[in-house]
Amino acid sequence: CVLKLKQQKSPLNKLLEHLLRFLEKRDPHQFFAWPVTDDMAPGYSSIIHKPMDFSTMRQKIDDHEYGALTEFSDDFKLMCENAIKYNHVDTVYNKAAKRLLQVGMKHLQPENLMRSLKPMS
Ligand SMILES: COc1ccc(OC)c(-c2cc(C(C)=O)n3cccnc23)c1
């Protein structure tokens, strides 16, 4: 049988996987770990037309769907903004999304990348 050579991870994919783990650690309740369903959130799919969550972002990394850091950052922003849009301002989800967005955008700035990558170096 022909051994399927393990696909070499590109430098971008290694960076995105590290950033994803860094961001997931800032979602301790795992509110952003999986897709939000209409069962959990009434009317969600009629209000949020481009859902996003960490598991989908991980799948996109594995499928090499991100060609640049900006595309990864755009999905992260979309995920947080969906939660800010759907959930009332006084909910745990809205507050968690605003906090996560702030932390995430700080560390996704190219000039700050090294700060979140230090353990890797
Ligand atoms: C209470 O435990 C969980 C567990 C997983 C969740 O999303 C994956 C959520 C969740 C996550 C969200 C978001 C992110 O909008 N949400 C909105 C309404 C009701 N529930 C949620 C809550």
The ligand as an SDF file (V2000), in Angstrom:
LIG
                    3D

 22 24  0  0  0  0  0  0  0  0999 V2000
  -24.6990   27.4950   28.0870 C   0  0  0  0  0  0  0  0  0  0  0  0
  -23.7450   26.6600   27.4840 O   0  0  0  0  0  0  0  0  0  0  0  0
  -23.4440   26.9250   26.1650 C   0  0  0  0  0  0  0  0  0  0  0  0
  -22.6600   25.9650   25.5320 C   0  0  0  0  0  0  0  0  0  0  0  0
  -22.2980   26.1650   24.2000 C   0  0  0  0  0  0  0  0  0  0  0  0
  -22.7160   27.3200   23.5210 C   0  0  0  0  0  0  0  0  0  0  0  0
  -22.3800   27.5710   22.2150 O   0  0  0  0  0  0  0  0  0  0  0  0
  -21.5240   26.6400   21.5660 C   0  0  0  0  0  0  0  0  0  0  0  0
  -23.5100   28.2860   24.1770 C   0  0  0  0  0  0  0  0  0  0  0  0
  -23.9240   29.5000   23.4770 C   0  0  0  0  0  0  0  0  0  0  0  0
  -23.0670   30.3030   22.7290 C   0  0  0  0  0  0  0  0  0  0  0  0
  -23.8070   31.3650   22.2520 C   0  0  0  0  0  0  0  0  0  0  0  0
  -23.2990   32.4100   21.4110 C   0  0  0  0  0  0  0  0  0  0  0  0
  -21.8360   32.4220   21.1140 C   0  0  0  0  0  0  0  0  0  0  0  0
  -24.0440   33.2700   20.9250 O   0  0  0  0  0  0  0  0  0  0  0  0
  -25.0970   31.2400   22.6820 N   0  0  0  0  0  0  0  0  0  0  0  0
  -26.1950   32.0420   22.4820 C   0  0  0  0  0  0  0  0  0  0  0  0
  -27.3880   31.6950   23.0850 C   0  0  0  0  0  0  0  0  0  0  0  0
  -27.4480   30.5200   23.8510 C   0  0  0  0  0  0  0  0  0  0  0  0
  -26.3490   29.7270   24.0370 N   0  0  0  0  0  0  0  0  0  0  0  0
  -25.1910   30.1030   23.4440 C   0  0  0  0  0  0  0  0  0  0  0  0
  -23.8800   28.0800   25.5010 C   0  0  0  0  0  0  0  0  0  0  0  0
  1  2  1  0
  2  3  1  0
  3  4  1  0
  3 22  2  0
  4  5  2  0
  5  6  1  0
  6  7  1  0
  6  9  2  0
  7  8  1  0
  9 10  1  0
  9 22  1  0
 10 11  1  0
 10 21  2  0
 11 12  2  0
 12 13  1  0
 12 16  1  0
 13 14  1  0
 13 15  2  0
 16 17  1  0
 16 21  1  0
 17 18  2  0
 18 19  1  0
 19 20  2  0
 20 21  1  0
M  END
$$$$
